[in-house]
Amino acid sequence: MAAEKILNSTSLSIEVRSGVDSKGVDTYAKKSFPNLRNDVVEQNAYDVAEAIKAVLAESTRAYFLNKNFSVINA
């Protein structure tokens, strides 16, 4: 039998500046936005992240599209 993956959920995460460390280097924390449609188009997710970035007080560093799968024995 072959294993098969099933897409369970999709979320968007944005790294947002959360402060500075003892050496003065910026630190970042991830802000997650769950429950995206599993068939989200990557460009649309990026455009949403850019819109969110525009209203945040702190700077951002990176965007992530997170997909959660189950692996089953088919």
Secondary structure as the mmCIF struct_conf table of DSSP 4:
data_model
#
loop_
_struct_conf.conf_type_id
_struct_conf.id
_struct_conf.beg_label_comp_id
_struct_conf.beg_label_asym_id
_struct_conf.beg_label_seq_id
_struct_conf.end_label_comp_id
_struct_conf.end_label_asym_id
_struct_conf.end_label_seq_id
STRN STRN1 ALA A 3 VAL A 20
TURN_TY1_P TURN_TY1_P1 SER A 22 LYS A 23
BEND BEND1 GLY A 24 GLY A 24
STRN STRN2 ASP A 26 LEU A 36
TURN_TY1_P TURN_TY1_P2 ASN A 38 ASP A 39
HELX_RH_AL_P HELX_RH_AL_P1 GLU A 42 VAL A 55
BEND BEND2 ALA A 57 GLU A 58
STRN STRN3 THR A 60 ASN A 73
#
